[in-house]
């Protein structure tokens, strides 16, 4: 199967590419980078695009059996100014619309499109167990997710099967949340965020990409799927698990008021969570490799290098400016 990934040169996209190739699939990426990244495997096709139109690549879509749309600017990379909010939305809606246009014009359409989204779709839900049957929240992240998911909905009317992945916090050792969470523990000042009672819906990167592959290959998979480990933890328990694996204390909480002062509205993503369950994924027979946080952290934390920690520190400093 030939799989085209929009956003395929990002952290999760790169891991998905490797996983698809290992599974015997052919893969290509849609990327806004001006030239082919040296680290991209030779057997992977490199399709340039502007993230907004079908110019230069749309006519090649007939070669593709499946599309995965991971395109979108990082939610926690910068403070949420009014301008940044526009970028977060447009970087998700424009690629979705371009993919719909290309699929609509293709003489041979892909069999399936996997559309990225996030558990932020549900909004803050306190202790309520959340499955895919729950409707959207009403905050900024929920609104983004609703529009993000809707950006490719039209392909269903074209006969293309569509699966929507509502991902939790993807844990991986080279980028994203985990190095930032591990950094304070390395410095012996780790602990929970705020009161620590908020739920932390996490997923190991292996299960994230393996579940996407599973949804591509499973012909009955359509509609929304929560991509989170089946055993979510509250933030204080997750912090303890990091401390246990690193043999560090987890005693110094970051006050909620400090996070709100430093990060503004973005702090809400850290102080409020969802108790999300992957009900539909498991009902289709998907089996998680990493269902317990401590096992996932034992696998991932030793892989975090000092260089990654330094980069994470630099990103954190930029975020706080």
Secondary structure, 3 states (H helix, E strand, C coil): CEEEEECCCCHHHHHHHHHHHHCCCEEEEEECCCCCCCCCCCCCEEEECCCCCCCCCHHHHHHCCEEEECCCCCCCCCCCCHHHHHHHHHHHHHHHHHHHHHHHHCCCCCCEEEEEEEHHHHCCCCCCEECCCCCCCCCHHHHHHHHHHHCCHHHHHHCCEEEEEEECEEECCCCCHHHHHHHHHHCCCCCCECCCCCEECEEEHHHHHHHHHHHHHCCCCCEEEEECCCCCEEHHHHHHHHHHHHCCCCCCCECHHHHHHHHHHHHHHHHCCCEECCHHHHHCCCCCCCCCHHHHHHHHHHHCCHHHHHHHHHHHHHHHC
